[in-house]
């Protein structure tokens, strides 16, 4: 018999560790062990030192809970449905990573579906998740218009929908951080790349930018504004739109892009045109995804705490499911400006060029 065969035979012959095994080992009842390991309401009456003994014994005996037995016994699935627009981009990946981190630590599973802003898929997938027994929903970059059948938390949700908790960045604060930074550096002729119409943050962010720009006396010019199109989740999405701005022959000294990937794509277009960043054009992104710090040059950006937003979404939903939390229609998140090497002061040559274009 080979070593591998002997190992498999040994594993098969090892008795399975159950709640009763742990209970017999500690001289307790299976119900007490179950309550402690599942952290059920009954566990509140168990002394802390007894809970610790149970957990230590479960680890020492290599106890592996039977998920299906637990589900049948408690009539729960401990499963969350995550409805995302995209999973391959840095924005969605970081939020889902935060969701996963919290759920894993709290013994929840999650199922993820990708809808790519197709309303038919959104409805179909929500129903499919319901049939699979999920206990609540988390959506990312998804514009919900009606209440779902279970507790729901929406990351970057902006519609006020009954029963849905929106986790929302303060976009006006974000716009002010970026535009004040550029204005303090002397930038007056600022170009803008708006988000795709289907992105749930696009309209809110653009309205905030226009409002803050007016308050700061910054003119938002149509000839210096363009809008992303398509679903590419790489920096290539920003490249053609930055080239389009350059092709209009209307000088600008700074660009405020919808997100980091479009800002990084714009850097490529500017480098290709022989322009230096930030000496000729300053660039500001949005999100502070991992690639922003490693762009060339490193990108100044408005940080959304995406990982933390995913964790907050998961915690909020689990608290609602477990009956520990009260429903909140909105949870505000504060942005932060991260200043790196892609922004700098306006040079005298830039000022003369921009003044000539406006005269």
N, C-alpha and C positions, 0 to 999 in steps of 0.2 A: 504493500500500500504506500502511495506517495505521501510526502509531507502535506501537500495540498488536500488530499483525500482525508487524511487523518484529522486535519484542522476542520474540514467541513463536517466530519462525523462528530467531532467534539462539540461543535457549535449546535448541531442538531440534538445532541444528547443533553445539553445543558437545560435544566428546568427553567421555564419562563418565570420571571419575577413578577408577581402580581401585588395588588394592594394587600391581599391576605398574607403574602410572604413577608411584607414589611411589617404588618400589624403583629404577626406571630413573633417576628424578630424583636420587636419593641415591647411586646406585652400590651398592645393597644387593640382597639376594635378597627376593622377595615373602614368603618364610617368616619372615624376620627382621622385616619390617615388620608382618606379621600378628601375630606373637608380641608385639611391643611395643604395638600398638594394642589388642589384646585382653587384655593383661596376663596371658598364659597362663604356666604353669610354665616354659616355655622362655625366657621373657623374663628370668629370673633371671641368665642367662649373658650378657645384652647389657649393655655398659657404659652407665652412666647418661647420659653425654653423647650417646651414639648414640640412646637412647630419646628424649631431648629433641629431637634433630634430626628424628626421625621424626614426633613429635607436631607440631612446628612446621611441617614440610612438609605434613602432612595438613591442618592448618588453613589454610595459605597456598594450597593447591591446592583448598580447599573440598571435601575428601573426604567422601563420605556412604556409610557402610558398607551393604552389601546384607544386610538382616536375614535374609532367607530363605536366602541362600547361606551365611551364617554359621551359621544353625541346622542346615542340612544337613551342613555341614562338621564342626561340633563335636558334632553330635547332641544339641544343647541348645536350649531355647527362651528362656532367661533371662526367664522369666515366673513371677510369683507370683500365687496366688489369695488374695484378701482376702474373707473371709466376715464380713459385718457385720450387726448387728441393724438399724441405721438409719444413713443417710448425711446426712440433712438436719438433724439436731440438732447443736448446737455440740460436744458430747462426741465423737460419732463423727467429725465433720468434722475436728476438731483431730488426733485420732489418725491418721486416714487422710492428713491433710496431712503429718504426720511420716513416715509410711511412704513416701509419694510422694517427699518430699524426699531421703530416703536412697537409694531405688531409682533415682531419676533420675540422681543423681550417680554411681551405680555401674552404669549402663547396663542396668538391669532394667526390664521392663514389669510392670504388674499388672492383673489383671481383678478387678472387684468385683461381688459378689452380695449382695443384701439379703434376709434370711430372716424378719425380724420375729417371731422366736421360734416359728416354725412348724417342728416337727421334720421333717415330710415335705419341706418346702422345703430345709431344711438338708442332708438326705441327698441329695436330688436335685441341688442346686447343687454340692455337693462332688464328686459323680460327673461332672457336666458340666464342671467345671473340670479334672478329671483327664483327660477325653477331649480337652481343649484343650491338654494338654501342660504344665500348670503344674509347677514343680519343688518347690513347697512351699506351705504355707498359713499365713496370719495370720488369726486370728479376733478380733473385738472384741465385748465384752458378749455372749458366746456360751457357754453351759454345755455343754461337751463331755463326753460320758459314755463314749466309746470312741475308741480310737486310729484316726487317719486313715492313709491309705496312704502319706503323704509326711511329711517333717519339718514340724512344726507349732509355731507360737508363738501363745499365747493371751493377749491383753490383757484383764485382768480375768477371767481364768480361775481357778477355785478348786478344781475337781476334780483329784485326782491321777490323771492318765491317762498310761500308758506312752508315751513318745516325744513328749509335749507339754511344752513349756516355758511355764510360767505367769509372766506379768509381773503382779505383785500389789502393790498399795498396802498399806502397814502400816495397816490400818483401826483397830486398837486405838490406835496412836499418834495417828491422825487424830481419833478420838473424844475422846481425852484433851486434845488441843490445844483443841478447840472447847468442851468442857464445863468445863475448868479456866478458860478465858477467861470464860465466863458466870458461873461460881461466884465468881471473883475480882471480878466486877462486882456481886456480891450477889444474883444470880438463883438462886432455889430452885424456883420454880414454872415449869418449862420444858415447853413443848409440843413434840411431835415429829411430823414427817411422814415416814413410812416409805416405802421404795421399792416399786415394783410387784413382785409375786411373781415375775414372769418375768425381771426384771433380775438379771444374774449377781452383782452386788455387794450386792443387797438383804439377804439373810440374814446374810452375813458382817458387813456394816456394822452392822446392827441388833444382832446379838449382841455386837459390840464396844462399841456404845453402852451397852447394858444392863450389861455387865461393868464398864466404866469408871464408869458412874453409881453402881453399887453401891459401888465402891471409894472414890468421892468423897463418898458419903453423899447423893447426889441421888436423889430418889424418881421413878421413871418411872411415871406414873399412866395407867391405861387411858383415863380420861376426857379426858386431855390428849394422846392419841395417835390418829393417824389414818393411813390408808395410801393412797398413790396408786393410781389405777386408770386404765387406758387407755394409748394409745400416742402421744398428742399430744406433739410435740417442741418446743412453744412454752411460754412462761410461763403460758399459759391453763390448763395442767394443774394448777397449784398453787392457783389462785384458788378453786374450789369447796371444796377441802379446808380451806383457811384459814377460809372462811366457815362451814364445818361446825364447826370448833373454836370459833369465836366464838358460834355458835348454842347451844352446850352450856352457856353461861353459867357456865363454870368459869374464874375469872381465872387468867391466866398472864402472866408478865413477859418471857418470851423464847420464841422458836421456833427449833428446830434442824431445818432441812429436809433432805430426802434429797439434793437437788441444787440448783444455782443457779436453774434454770428454775422449779422449784416454789417456791423462796424468793422470786423476783421476782414470781411470780403472787400469792404471799401478801401482798407489799407492796401490791399493788393492792387486795386485799380489806381490808386494815387501813386504808388511806387512805380507801376508800369508807365504812368504818364510823366515820370521824372520829377514828381513832387515829393518833397520831404515832409515827414510828420514828426514833430509838430511845427517845424520851421516855416513851412508853407501853408499847411492846413492842420488844425487841431481836430482830434476825433474823440467823441464821447460815445460809449456804448450803454447798455442797460442789461442788468441781471447779475453780473460778476460770476459768470460760469467759469469752470476751471481753466479753460483756454485763454481767458482774458489776460491773465498775468503773464502768459507765455507768448503773446502776440509780438509782432515786431513793428513798432515798439510796444512794450506792455501797455495795455489799454486802460485809460481812465474810464470809469463806468459807475453807474448807479447800482449799488448792490441790493438785490432782493435776497433775504436769507432763505434760499430755496429749500435747503435741507431741513431747516428749522420749521418752515411752513408745512412741509410734509409731516413732520413729527407732531406739530400742533393739530393738523387735520386728523391724524390717526388718534391722538389722545382725546380730542373733542368727541369724535365718533364713538370710541370705546366707552367713554364716560356716559354718553347718552344711552348706549345699548345696556350698560351695566346699571343704569339708574343713578349714577353718581353725580351727573352734571345737569344743569338747567339749559334749556334751549336758548341760544343767542343768535339773533339774525345776522350779526356781523362781528368778526374779530379783526381789528385793524393791525396792520404790520408797518413798522417804520423803516424807511429806506436809509441808506448810508452812501455818501459819495466816497469812492475809492480813487484817489488821485495817483496816476502813474505817469509814464513818460509820453503818452500820446497827446497831451495838451501842454501848451506853452503860450507866452505872451505874443501879441500881435507885433510883427516887426514894422519898422517905418516904411519898408517897401510894400508890405501888404496894405498898410493904411493908405498909401498913395494910390495903389491899384484899385482898392475898393472905393475910394473917394472919386476917382475918375469914372468908375462904372456907374456911380449914382448921379453924377453931374450931367 
